[in-house]
């Protein structure tokens, strides 16, 4: 069994292959209006290679007062898609337990609701290639399903209708998570001697489902003296083969060294754990 983007279960040979399939019936499209859509508080979504990233979504839905949405056979919610409505390259759907809506205004013909939902992003299931690290669009979706999968009487039927509206609001960036390490040596070190600080910058590769080196990227070497509360910048280093980082600096006092990567349009920021050096 698989699920449509609506979260409605569809079994056997009746399962569709995508979000935007031709409507199986001539059902009139409902007059729905999705507005004030905000995904992940307006911030980029950063995903690694495993685990679940949950991105909250809020929006306003105005629907006809005589339209029932029960989230069993009828569904309305916000999805993310990459590409265009006509040619969707990839899509992300809400967590099956959402959305949740509460009425805020009613008229003789309409109901306006404030809605929240959660996009549950499992990289292994919905992020497949580097092209997914880009700007995605939000879309409002309504679907209705009538299904008879009891074949004991020699008959099954499936009737599915869907409507999609988009893009809604501003786009949301999905980025590859980055990792960063730092190691200062030798330890301990004589005051005034040269310290070598190495490290490695990697980022999520959704195709191989592992982290790979991120080359030709700027990382900042920072130092925090023992007892101090803040780091200061020492110099900027460019990652080489396999994401390797390496530079030297003079040992002046006890403290911590770390690398910091600010991120790019496709990759999230990362900060290495500070490596303590005892200066004698």
Secondary structure, DSSP 8 states (H G I E B T S, - for coil): -EE-TTS-EE-GGG--SSSS---SS-------EEEEEEEGGGS-EEE-SSSEEEEEEEEEEEEETT----SSSEEEEEEEEEE-SSSEEEEE-B-TT--EEEEEEE-SSEEEEEEEEEEEEEHHHH--SGGGSSEEEEEEEEEEEEEE--GGGS--EEEEEEEEEEEEEEEEEEEE-EEEEEEEESSSB-TT-EEEEEEEEEEEETTTTEEEE--S-EEEEEEEETT-SS-EEEEEEE--GGGEEEEEEE--SSEEEEEEE---SSB--EE---EEE-B-
